[in-house]
């Protein structure tokens, strides 16, 4: 018997293969029914490898099919036009980050979803990590007191297999701002429960990306609450930790190895000269993205990250990019 929700994939991508196909198929309410790839032979091989019954070689054909939802994980410049086409065709849309290449495109996606009464979600999975839920709760419950400062480090040495359009294609939004900054901004909004007011930024190129694209950025943001945040993001850092640190008036918290795809990492709370490790039960963050989205299609709650949330993280990244290019502080 088929499950309640049939999903179609727009993009025969690595992220879908590694995380979203397993998440959709393991959920009791959904299954991957079809994939669209611009390369028919690659699409067929992908479908066979992943047990996907139907392959389409145009997005129009996928959108004419009976899938309920589409997951859009092709290159960044296609996210907004494909999402709008899917929504107009009556499909619910889970989009990849960055939500869109411009703020105007992101706003058009939100307007389309509202007009056509479709669910729109963005796959900022980090919000579902058990570590980040703990950080969010510590802030929300007031256990850290007032937050003076925060710091995030998202440094990786981008595997050679992941380079290509992501490091070199300006048209596809290559570089750290649309790859890492959007994720960090969404997480920051979630954990701190506020948004950035203004940002300054500096970039560098260490040879991982093409010369007109930044592979490293340092951002300083002032949040609306007054908290000062420092973020370092890079495709060029080997031997790195990914970290979130929050410095409050009552306590501070340090989270290590926590900005990855797989759930994991450690959280330590420091106060009164003592440091205690929190007990964390790790989960698969993508499974929760899918279960939240399926529930939203059924009329229960919202996606983990809504289109409006995605717009906020895109605004942060666009402002940081402008700040780096102009050397000025930019209001978000
Ligand atoms: P991929 O490079 O694997 O796939 C992107 C597109 O490239 C696919 O849609 C496919 O097009 C095409 N493609 C795939 N393999 C090949 C190939 N061998 N030769 C030529 N073209 C190919 O991208 P990722 O999976 O790394 O990223 C996809 C999206 O997901 C991006 O927007 C990225 O930002 C986002 N992402 C999100 C993550 C998250 O945790 N939320 C993590 C990683 C990525 P076609 O379908 O037409 O065949």
Boltz pocket constraint, residues with backbone or C-beta under 6 A from the ligand:
constraints:
  - pocket:
      binder: B
      contacts: [[A, 10], [A, 11], [A, 12], [A, 13], [A, 14], [A, 15], [A, 16], [A, 36], [A, 37], [A, 38], [A, 39], [A, 42], [A, 43], [A, 72], [A, 73], [A, 74], [A, 75], [A, 76], [A, 96], [A, 97], [A, 98], [A, 123], [A, 124], [A, 125], [A, 162], [A, 178], [A, 179], [A, 261]]
      max_distance: 6.0
